[in-house]
Each structure stands twice: as structure tokens, then as C-alpha cells.
Amino acid sequence: MRMINLSPRSLVPVAAALACVLCGCAVGPKYHAPTTEAPPAYKESPANIQKSTSPQPLSSKDPTLGGLGTWTVAQPQDALRRGKWWEIFNDPELNALEEQLNANNQNIKQSFENFMAARAMVREARSHLFPTVSTTPSYTRSRASANQTNTTSTAGGAIVRGTQSTFIDLPAEISWEPDLWGKIRNTVRQAQYSAQLSAADLENERLTEQASLASYFFQLRGQDALQQILNATIEADRKSLEFTRAQYETGIADQLAFVQAQNTLESAQAQAANLGVARAQYEHAIATLVGKAASEFSIPVRPLLTTPPPIPVGLPSQLLERRPDIAAAERTLAAANAQIGIAQAAYYPSLTLSASGGFGSSSWQHLLEWPSRFWSIGPSVSETVFDAGLRRATVNQYVATYNANLAAYRQTVLIAFQQVEDALSTLRILTQQIEQQHKVVESARVALDLEIERYKLGLDPYLNVMIEQTALLAAQQILAQNEIQRMIASVQLIEALGGGWERSQLPTPQQVTSKPAVADTKLQK
């Protein structure tokens, strides 16, 4: 049997070749995206409601109402506008505010910087795949003490005390730990998945801020509409007060009627003043969302109560690809799976290949000459022999974390379906309620006109007029509030559907690994 002797120089190629072979190995479970069963259709979708409702048509003045008192069904080919979903409302003022929010909202900027930090961590993890090269040049000039007992003899036999010496060192060190069991690769994957998670969180934060702005905007416009209703009521009450005063001064009506008319007017004025509190708060909230100081921001008064546009709902199965929070929950699961592989790699030995070399001399003249060279080489292997169950407990910990994240993912999906159904049912019920409330307002207006005529004829006291005035105002306010709530519900439905976002917009692992633009890495002021 022939023995093979390996010199130190031959150890490095052998170790490197072995490392290259073993680098193809990777421990840990292979990740599979979780499967979730989606219902074939939304329970509260207009199509299902029409199937389960009597086909007898209902009359309505509301353009969003179909023959069954439900909101208009969008055409199948329709889709939410990708990115700028708010343009579906066709409001230039809202569009301008949303553009300001996208540019100046501080919460969005914070989430973006978190995403950039996550991308940097990917490159940090990836750097461990490559060797580390370092150098520590040095220059030393020394003189030995002349009074030391140790002496140095020259070639001629003379003793020289207090000699001086110079040493110049120009070394280089290379160290590399091959990724034998996939620990570094799993670390890179975990960082990539976490960066994708951060990107999904950014989109979720963006959608939340955009939806909040739209909701506040419609709330503010609703307050303007309520103010318009109260202003019209105040004007009508003022005319009633003038008429009652004239009758009181001529002796036709008693003082009680005059006081009641005055009380009705003052009550309406008080309600109108109170509306300013909510409007100011909505305006301040919008200012904060668009990145401006509330003290320097204002929105002109413009009464607006519109009907929501048709919103394409799509199929429940599509929701899994349209919600950024679902994408974030799934990427959290993928990162947890990679963490299990990192923990399992600790069971296996690690190999380190290291080498050092350079030039050393006592003079600059001979520093780079061939005899001045020095080198050392040597691979090393490390393995934990006993850790009292630490590695096993660590693996168990990350398995439990994965299972918890799986439950969180499925809960996120269930909540998404719930939010869509909630918004759909709210739109359906409010649309039906608005239809009926229109009739209530008309009846209250007719009753008030009839009661005013009866009062002028002296058939009824002014108290009856005041009751009908209060009833009409309450009916108008309820109608306005319902219309405001319906607009808010339409925004909530769009938010629940993902706001036009799609999973295909999530950056790929290659994209989160690439270097960012220079402008994104500068220190902000």
C-alpha cells in the first residue's frame, strides 16, 4: 500500500477543494409557502345579495342603488388603480393631498428607512460568504540598554552594548470559513426575507396613511355639509322667529310662541358652532399626515356629500395576493424557516482556512527582496463536543417560532376576509338605509310645511311647528351622517382589498441584495 505525504503547501488546495464540494450541502427544512383555502365568493358581494333577495325593484334617487337597494357592481374587467387608488373618487383636492402625503409623510419615511436598513443587513450577511483579507504594516526602531547583562558579540569577538535595531513588517492575512452546511446561505436568505417583510410593511404603512387621509378628508367634507344643513335651518328658524315676533307684537300670538321660536333658533346656532370642533380636528389630522404643521395648514370650506364609485371587489382568492400585510406575514414565516436551518447548522463542524504572508526586513532597501518573505498556512476545524442541550433547545425554539408565525399568517388571512365582509355589509346596509332616510327627510319636510300653515291659520300652537322643525333637522343630520359613513366604508373596503397593491410589486431577493441608490444612503438633515 502506497503512502501519500502531503506537504503544508498541498494542504490548502486539498482543503479548498473539500470546502467547495461541501459548500453544496445545506441543512434545514425546505420552505414551502403555506396554503390557505379561500371561499369561492364573498358572502356580502352584490352578486350573492342579489341572488338571495327578492327581485322586486325598489325606487330610489341614489345613483349607487341597483334594483335591490345595493351599491353598484363594478364590471369584471375593472380593477383598482395600481398605486393611486384614490383617483377612483375623481376629487382633484383629494388627489393633491394624497400626493403631498406620499412625499412628506413622516411615518412613511420612517418605514422606508427601516426598509433600507433591512437591505443593508442582507449585504452584511452576504459578505460572510467571501474571504476576509487584512493587513497590519508596522515599523519598529529600537535600542537595547547598554547596562543590560546580555551582550552581543560581533564577528570579530568584540562586545557591543546598547545596539540599535530596525524592523519593517509588511504582512497580509487571509481567512475564510467555507459555508459547509448552509449556515451563511440561510442567514442571507433570512435577511432577504426580512428585507421583503420590511418592504411589505412599508407598503402597508403607506396604504394605512393614504386611507386615513381619505377618511379624514371625507369626514371634513361631511362636516361642511352638516354645517350647510344647519345654516339653512338657522335661516329658516330666523324667519320663523321674525314672523312669531311680529305676531306677538301685534297681539296675535302669545309670548310662549315667541320664546319657543327663539329657543329653536339658538339651539340650531349652538349645534352649528359645535361642528367647528370636529372640523378643526380633521383639518389638523390631515396637516400631520401631509407633513405640515397644523398651525400653517387650512382647507377651504366646501360642502360635499357624494356617492361612492363602483369598487371592483374580485374573488377572495385574489385577496391573498393583494394585501401587503398578508405578504408581510408570509415573509415572516419564510424568515423563521431559514432561522431553523441556521440553528441546525450548529450541529456540524466548521472549517476555517487561514493563511498569512508578507515581507519583513531590517531596512527599506531589502524589504521587497525574495529572501525577506515569510508565510504560514493552516486550516482548522472546530466542533462543539458538549453543550448540555443548547443546540437542541435552540432548534426547538425556532421551530416553535415558525409554528407561531404560521398561526399568525392564517389569522391575518382570516382578518382580511373579515374586513372585506365588514366593509361590504356596511356599504350594503348604509345604501339601503340612505334610501329610506331620503323618504324620511321628504316626509318631515312636508309635515313641517303643513304645520306652518296650520300655525299661521291659528289651528295649532307654535310648539307643533317647533317639533316638526326639530324632526326635519334630525332627519337631515342622520341622512348626512349615513352618507359620510358610506364614503368612509368605501375607503375601508379599498383598504381591505389592498388598495390596488399586488404581490408582484414586492422586491425580489436579488433586488433587496443589490446596492441602493446613492441618494438613499445619505444622512438626512
Order of alpha helices (4+ residues) and beta strands (2+ residues): alpha-alpha-alpha-alpha-beta-beta-beta-beta-beta-alpha-alpha-alpha-alpha-beta-beta-alpha-alpha-alpha
